Amino acid sequence: MSEKFVPQIVGFCCKYCAYAAADLAGSMRLSYPSSLKIIQVPCTGRIDIIHILKTIEEGADGVMVAGCLEGECHFLEGNFKAKSRVEHVKTILSRIKMNPDRVEMFNLSSAMGPRFAEIASEMTERIKELGPSPVPKTKLRNPEAGAEC
C-alpha cells in the first residue's frame, strides 16, 4: 500500500473511560496518529448500528468504538450493548464483502492512557494494511464535489 495513504478513522469514545484515557494519553504527551477523529459519547451503549454504518458510508476508512472495561460500565451494560452492535456491523460488512476488521470494539479504563495510544496506533496500522475504504467518498469527504453537504 502507498505510504501516502492516511487512513481516516473515527473513534466513538465513552466519556467516562475511553475519552478520559485519550485525554490522559494527551496529558502524558504520548503520541498517536492524528488521523483518529474522536467523538465523545455519554456511553458506548448510545452508539447504534446505523451510526457506525453511516460513518463508513460518509468516508471513514475505519471505526473504533471504545468504552469502559467489561463489567465496569457507568451505565451498567452499555458497553455490552455496544459490543453486540459492533459484532452485528461486522456481520453486515462481511455479507457485503467488505472487510469486517475495519470496525472494532475496545475496552479501557480512564487510567489506561498508554493503552489508548497503542490502540490508536494498532488500528491505524490495521487500516493502512487494508487500504482505503471501498465505499465511494461522499460529498462531505470529496472537496471536488462542491460546497454541498
Stockholm file with secondary structure:
# STOCKHOLM 1.0

chainA/1-149         MSEKFVPQIVGFCCKYCAYAAADLAGSMRLSYPSSLKIIQVPCTGRIDIIHILKTIEEGADGVMVAGCLEGECHFLEGNFKAKSRVEHVKTILSRIKMNPDRVEMFNLSSAMGPRFAEIASEMTERIKELGPSPVPKTKLRNPEAGAEC
#=GR chainA/1-149 SS CCTTCCCCEEEEEETTTHHHHHHHHHHTTCCCCTTEEEEEESCGGGCCHHHHHHHHHTTCSEEEEEECCTTCCTTSSHHHHHHHHHHHHHHHHHHTTCCGGGEEEEECCTTCHHHHHHHHHHHHHHHHHHCSCSSCCCTTTCGGGCSCC
#=GC SS_cons         CCTTCCCCEEEEEETTTHHHHHHHHHHTTCCCCTTEEEEEESCGGGCCHHHHHHHHHTTCSEEEEEECCTTCCTTSSHHHHHHHHHHHHHHHHHHTTCCGGGEEEEECCTTCHHHHHHHHHHHHHHHHHHCSCSSCCCTTTCGGGCSCC
//
